[in-house]
């Protein structure tokens, strides 16, 4: 039979009837949490991937006053006729059992349309639009007229807000995503996402400053997916048996992490750079966290951090009016979690050295320093420094992969034992990391470290030609990256969540063009004045001692 699920209708009697049809009676809500928001600032573009072939340089972030503040159109809650609302939902058949039929489009060539009534083209330039619900949930979208919509619900939460009483709870929240809610069982949720073709694209990831729920779906099914996503944070059931089953995934996640050398270096680097505080807390639950893996711990964390004011709903390839309307309808009949004051502990950069022997046959080495946090004018020079350093690897010399950058010429091309080497830059709300990450044969780790330190020491000298080339490279990568729907969605969410501002690629390109040689060299001196952080994984027996690294940097 045909179902039009997931809309929280405005009548409790009709609600019970509808969700009883779906197979799960409308149970008493065990927990009512409002919208989820998270910001993925432009650092998604500004961060280089670990062991990247080239530097994923990104747009430079300006001071808070340098970016325009968007105007939010207020979306008020309103009562609506239930039958009229249900009629707006796209046809959806939960049980899809069909007899096999022959392919009616066999031998059809690509130059012939298979649509009976092809729609007339209505090309218009994409524009970012903003709205805000009465409860504080921010909504942003851009319609590039693509067929597949990218939806993201971002929450300003994460491991930096954990305490000794709930270490690992952010990871637990992500593991409990798309489970049973007051309206849908876990099975119904999974089967629905499968029918919509979104089962493999439905994710929830916990980071250090955010938790993000994401779904990719054909744009006509957005009215079904938006309430389903919001249900995860508005009224999760957190059933004890589902929590117990999900706890087994913690060990699997940690095993997977240890097999990913690049991810391990990132984890070790943050732990060493911010020892025992805020950004140094791992977003991955550990064995000692298992005692906290209970419905009560998860529910308490949601009540403390999942207020609508800390959430952003972002859509790409979706009409803004549709996204706003269905977000409003999803919240209309439910009380949001009240915004609680939380202790905003500032991160403390400590620097340090952390090495772990791993199964990798190579030595994975990162040397980093403290850089500027998000929202400061100094981020633009840091991004240019990252582009100037660039990167490279031993197996590719194709155009556009950074073969003329400093790291490629002075490290990769000079040592046949270096597998890859690239600069990275990551910014958070109150701190950041800038450094170089390389992969090398273990016997030659000392040689690579010496070359990296020499390159870092030379950052205080930059020519006008190098600056011009780095700017062009950075802007090109910026424009290419924001053409990716997921990167664009992350960028929009992070800018709104962290600074309540939004800068277009053109805005950031202008900031990049305004950077001078003096600003770049000043940023380099600022980096090198901080204590270094060293992270090594794999076969680390030839990595230089921390004091030797400090001595080489002092010159």
N, C-alpha and C positions, 0 to 999 in steps of 0.2 A: 504494500500500500504506500501511498505517497505521504511523506511527512514534511512538515515545515518546522523544524525544531529550533531550540535555543533562544527563542525570544522570551524574555521574562515579561509576560503579559501583566496588565494592570489589575487583574481580578484574581484574588487568591483562589476562588472557586474554579475559574478557568485555568489557572496555573496547575492546580491539582489534576484537572482533567487532561490537560495537554501532556504533562510529564508522566502521568500514568500510562497514556498511550505510548510514550517513548519507552516504557518498560521499567521506569524507576519512579515510584511514587514520590511526590514532593515531600521529602522528609523535613523534619524540623531542622533548620539551619544550625549546624553546630558552631559555625564561625562565619562572621560577616566581615569581609575585608573589602575595601574599595579598590579602586583602580591602581594599576601598577605603572610605575614610570621609571624610566631609566635614561640616563644621558650618555651617549657615546660621542663625546666631543670630537672635534676634528682630529683627535689623536688617532682614530681608526685610520685616517689617511696619513697622519704624521708618524705612525709607528712603522718601523721596518719589520718585516717578518724575520724571525730567527732563521739563520742560515739561508737568507734570501740570496738569489743570484744577483739582484740589484737592490738598491736601497729603496724601500717603500717610503720615499719622502713625501711629506704632506704639506698642507697649507700651514702657514705660520699663523699662530693665534695672537691676536692683538690684545691690547689692554681693553678692559671692559667697555670703555667709552668709545672705542674705535669701531665697534660693530653696531649696526642698526638694531634697535629694539623692535620686534614685530608687534603689530597690533592684533590682538586676539578678539575675534568675534565671540560674544557670549552666547552660549547655547543653554537655554533654560529647559528645565524638566517640564514635561507636560503630559497630561492624560490623553490617551488616544483610544479610538475604537479598536477593540481587539481584533475583530474580524477584518477590518480594513488593513490593519498592520500585518496580519497573517497572509493576506492576499498579496502583499508586496514581496514576500519571501520567494526565492526561486524554487522551482520544482526540485524535490530531492527524494529519491527512493532509497530508503535505508537498506531494504532487502533487494538486492539486484541479482535476480536469477533469470538468465535469458537462454533461449535455445540458440545454438550456433546458426549463423546465416552467412551467406556468401558475401564477399566484399563488393559493395555496389560501386566502388571507385576503382576497381581493378582496371589497369591499362590507362588510367587518367594521367595525362602529362601535367607537369608543374605549371605550364602556362595557361591552364584552364581552371577557372574558379569552380569549386564544387558547391558553392552557396547558391541556393535557389533565388534568393533575393539579396544580393550583395549590398551592404550598406554604403551609402555615399560617403566619400572621404570628408572628414571634418578636421583637417590638420590645424592645430593651434599650438603656440609655443607653451611649454610647460612652465608653470608658476607655482611657487610654494605658498600655501595658504595655511592660516592658523585660526584655531578656535579654542575656547576654554569652557568646560562645563561649569555649572554653578558650584559644584563641589571642589573645584580647583584642578581637575584633570586637564592637562594641556593636550591638544590634538594638532598635529601637523601632517600635511600630505602634499604630494606633488604628482600630477597625472601626466605621465609620459606617453599615455595611450597604449601601453603594452598590454598584452593579453593576460599576463600573470602578475598578480598583485603580491607585494611584499608587505606584511603586517608585522609590527613590532610593538610590544608593550614593555616599556623600560621602567625599572624601579630604582630609585636612589637608595640602594642597600648593597650589602656585600660583606666580605670578610673583615674589612677594616672596622666595621661596627660590631663585631663579635666581642664577647668577653670570655673570661676563663670559665664562666658557667655554661657557655654554649658554643665552644669552639667547633667549627665545622657545620654550623646550622645553615649557612648560606648554601652550601653544597647539598644539604638535606632538602632545602626548599626546592632547589632545581630538580632533584630526583623525584619529588612528589608532584611535579607538574603533569598536567593532562591525566590526572588520576580522577577518582570519584569526586563529584561535587554534589550539592544538594539536589540538582536536577538531572544529572547524568551519571551513570556508573562508569567505572573505568573502561569496561568492555564497550559500552555504547560510545564513549568518547573516541576510543581507538578505532572502532569500526567506522564511525562517521568520518574521521580524518582519512581513513583508507578509501572510503567511497569518494571523497572529494579530491583524492590524489595528493594528499598533504601529509601522509603518515611519515614519510622520510624527511620532510622539510619542517616538521614541527619540533622545535627545540626550546630548551630553557637552559641558559648558561649563567653561572654565578661567577662574577669577577671580584676584584678588590673593592670597587666602588659602585657596582651595579649588578642587577639581576635582570636578564632580558628574556622575554618570551617572544618567540618568532614563529611565524607560519607563512608559507608561500602557497597561494591558492589561485585558481582561475578567478578573474576579477568579478565574475557574476555571482560567485559564492561568498563574497565578502560579508553580506548580511547574516550568513550562517556562522562564519568563523569568528567575527568580532565578539558576539556574546559568549561563544565557547571559550575564547581566550580570557575574557574578563571574569568568567566564572571560576577560573583557577585561583584568582586572588580575592574574589568577592565572597564566595562560600565554598571553600574546599572542605570535604568531609574529614580528611586526615584519618581514615579508618586504621585501627591498630594493625590489622593484618596486611594492609597495603604498605604501611610504614615499615613493618618487619621485613616484607619482601624486598622493599627498596634498599634496606640496609645492606643487603648482600652486594649491591652494585658499588658500594664504597670501595671494597677490596679490588673489584674489577677495574674501577677508575684509577686507583693508585698503581696497580700493575701496568695499566696502559701508559700512565705517566712515566713510569720508570723505563719503559721501552722507547719512549720518545725523548731522545737526547736533547733536542732543541727546547722542548717544553721544560725539561729538567733544569737546563741552564737558566731559563727565565725564572723558574721557581727559586733556585739557589741564589740568583742575583738579588731578587727582592728580599729574601731572608737576610742576606748579608748586608744589604744597603740600609735596611730599616730594621735592625735587629730588635726583635721582641716588641715591635710597636706597629700599629696601624697597617701601612702598606706592606709590612713584612709578614703579616699573618696570611697564611696560605688559604686560598679559596677552596682547597681540597680537604675534605674531612680525613682524619687519620684514625688509627685503631683506637686511640684513647677517646675519640669523639663518639664512639658507639654507645657509650652510656647515656649520651645526650640525645640519641636518635629516638625521640619519643614524640607522639602527637602534641603533647603539652609544650615541649620546647619549641617546636616549629610554629605552633599557633601563637605563642608568646612573642616570637620574633616578628611574625607577620603583624601582630597588633602594634608593635613598637615602631615599625618602619614602613609599612605598606599603606600609608595615607595617600589620598588622591593628589595632595599638593606635591608629593614626591614622585609623581608618575607622569609619563608622557606616552601617548599613543601615536604612532607614526605609520603612515601608509605611503607606498609608492605604487603608481599605476592604479590609483583608485580615485573616484570623485570625492572631493572633500565634503560635499553636502551629505553623501551617503555614509561616509565614515563617521562624521559627527552625529548624524541622526541615529545610527545604530549603537554608537557609544552611549548616547543619551538614553536610549531605550533600555540598554543593558543595566543602567544604574538607577533608572527612574523610581523603582519601588523599593530600593534597598538603602539602608543606612550605611554611610561610609565610615571607615575607621577614622576617628578623630586624630588630628595631627598632634603628636606628642613631642615635647622638647626632648632632644637627645644630646648627649655630651659630644661635642665636636672636638675630639682630641686631635691636635695638630701632629702631623707626621714628623718624625725626627730622623734625619739622615745621619747614620752612624758610620757608613763605610765598613769595610771588613773583608774577610777572606773565607770562602766556603768551598770545599772540594769534596767530591764524592766519587769513589771508584764505581764504575758502571760497566755494563755489558758491551758498550760500544767499542769497536776496535780502534777508534780515533780518540783524540783529545779535543774536547769541546771547551773553548776558553772564551770568556767575556771579561772585558775590563771596562768599567763604567764609572761615571761621576754624577754628582747632583746637577740637574739643570733646572730650568724655569718651570713653574707650575702652569696649568692651563689658565688662560685669561690675562697673561702678562705680555707686555709689548716685546719682551726679550725672546719670545718663542720664535719669532720670524728669523732672527739670526741663527738660532739653533737649528732650525729646519734647513737653512741654507748650508750650514756646516755639515749637516748630514748628507746633503746632496753633493757637496764638494768632496767629501771623503768617498762617497759612493760604495762600491764593492764589486766583487767579481768571484768567479769560481774557475776551477781547473778544466772544466769540460765544455765551456761555452765562451765564444768570443764574437758572437753575432752582434750586429749593430744595435745599440740601445740597451745593452746589458751592463754598461758602465766600464768598458775596457780602458777608457781614458781618464778615469778618476784616480785619485791618489792611492787608495787602497789596492786597486787593481794593478797599478803600475809599480808601486813600491813594496807591495807584499805578495800578492798572488803571482804576478809574473816573475818575481825575483826568487821564488822558492817553489820548486816542483812538488814539494811535499804538502803544500797548503791546498786543501780541498776547496775551501771557500772562505771569504772574509768580507764582512759588510758592516757598515755603520748603522746604528739604531737610535731612535729617540722616542721616548714615551713620556707623556705628561699626564699628571693627575691633578686633582683639585688644589692641592697645596704643595706639590713637589713634582719632581720629574727625574728621569734618568737619561743620560746620553753616554754612548760608548761604542765599542767595537766588539764584534763577535766573530770568532774564527774557528775553523775546523781543520785539524792538521794531523799528520801521522805522529804518534806519541813521542817518538824519539826526537822530533824536531819542534816540539812545543816551545822550548826555550828560544829557539831562533825566531819563531813567529811572534812570540811575545816581545822580543827585542825590536823587531820591525814595527809592530803596532805602536809601541811606546815612542819610537822615533817619529812615526807619522803624527801621533798626538802632540808631541812637543813642537812640531812644525806648524801647528794650526794657527799660531799667532802671526804668521806671515802669509798673507793672501793678496794676490795681485788682482787688478781690475778685470783682467781677462778671465781669470778663474771665477771671480764673483759673477761675471756676466753669464758664463757658461753654466754655473750652478743654478742661477736664477732661472734660466731657460729650461734646464732639465727638471727643476722642481715644479715649475708651472705646468710643463707638459705632463708630468706624472699626476699632478693634482687634477687636471682636467680629465685625464683618462680614467682615473680611479673613481671620480664622482659619477662617471657614466655607468658604473656598476650599481645596480639597484640596492644590493645589500649594504655597500659602502655608503651610499647616499642616505639610506635609512638610518644607519648608525650615526652618521655625521649630524643629521638633523636632530636626532634625539639627544645626543650628548651636548650639543650647543645649547639647546633649550633647557636641559636639566641642570647644567652647571652654571650657566650665565643668564638664562632667560633672554638670550639674544640669538640671532641667526645671521651669519655672513655667507653670501653666495661665493662660488669659486672666483667670480670677478672681484669681489671685495678682497679676498685673500691674495689674489694675484697682484692687486694694487699695493698691498702691504709688503709683499715680497719685492716688488720693484723699488720701493722706497728705502730698502736697507742699504747701508753704506759699508765700505770696507772697514771703517773704524768700528762700527757696531758689530761686525762679524768677529774681528780680532778681540774686541772687548768681551764678547760672549765666550770665545775660546779661552781667554785668560781666566774668566770666571769659572769655567769648567775645571781647568787644571789647578785652580786654587783649592778645590775641595778634595777631601780624602778619597782615594780610589777604592773601588769595590771590585773584588775578583771572585769569579765563579768558574769552577772547572768541573767537568764531568767526563767519565770514561776512563781512559788510561792517563793519569795525571802525574806520573812520577817525574817528569822533567819540567813541570810548570815552575817558574821562578818563585822564590819566597816573596811574601808580601813586602818586606823591607827592601828587597832588591827592586821591586816595582816602584816603590816610593822614591828610592834613591835615583832611579833612572829619570823619573819625571822632574825631580828637582834639578837635574842636569849636571 
